[in-house]
Amino acid sequence: MFCKHTLDAGFGQFFTILSYVSWKRGKYLGKVNKDGASQICPNCDAHTGKKTLNIRIHSCPECGYTTNRDVAALQVIRNRGISAVGQMVLENAY
């Protein structure tokens, strides 16, 4: 019953410590929105649609880019992080 609350609290504390260590070492740390990352092509930013969990391969119908679904989602998150550097990020956006 309290597992999700405990997990959220633990992750929040980890992020606080990580933010402090990054600030102390002069490094940038920011959050990006993870929602919908598996539905977007990291190569051309086309919306590829919702996939069921048994589909493990990302294949874009627009540009033909094919890779593992998890790798594609991580690439989308990385691209969002790179584009967010130097921009104002809203605190409640994630």
N, C-alpha and C positions, 0 to 999 in steps of 0.2 A: 504494500500500500504506500509506503514512503520511499520506495526505490527511486522513482523519477525525481522527487523533491531532493533526495540526497545526491543523486547524480548531478542535478542542476546546480546545487550548492557547491559541490566539489569542483565542477567545471568552472563556475564563476570565480572561485578562489584561485584556481590554476591560471585563469586569464588575468586576474589582478596581479599575481606574482609575475607572470610573463610580461605584462605591460610595464611593470616597475623595472624589471631587468633590462628590457629593451630601451626604456628611457634612460636608465643609468649608463648604458653603453652607447648611447647616441644613435640608436637604430629606430626605424619606423615600424610600428605595428598597427595594423588596422583590421577591421572586420569587414567582410563582404557578405552579401546576401547569397546564400547557398540554394535558395528555392528555385526549382526548375532547371538546375544545372544539367540534369541528365536528358532534358528535352531540347537542348540547343546544341548545334554543331559548333565545335571549337574552331573549325577552319573557316567557315563562312557565316556564322551566326544565324543560320536558318533554323526555324523552329521545326523539329523533327517529330513532335508529338509525344504523347504519354506512352510509356512502354511498361509492360508487365515485368515482374521480377525475373521471370524465366528467360527473358531476352537479355543475353549477356554481351552482344555485339552491337556497337553503335555504327550504323551505316546511313550516311546522309544521302537523300535522294537528289539534292541540289548539286553538290560538288563531288559526290562519290567517295568522300573521306570515310575510311573504315578503321575502327580500332575497338579495343575493349570498352565497354560501357563505363566502367569506373574511371578509366584513364581519360576518357572524353569529358566526364563530369569534372575531374580534377583540372583539366586544361581550361575548361570554362571558368572555374573558380579562380584559377591563376590569371586568366585574361581580365577578369573583373577586378582583381587586386591590382594589376599593373595599370589599368585605366583609372583606378580610384586614387592613385598616388598624385598628390598635388591638388586634389579637388576637395571641396567641403563635403564631408560625410555626415549625414543626419544620424543622431544617436539612436532614434527609434525606428530606423529603417530596417533593422534586422531582428 
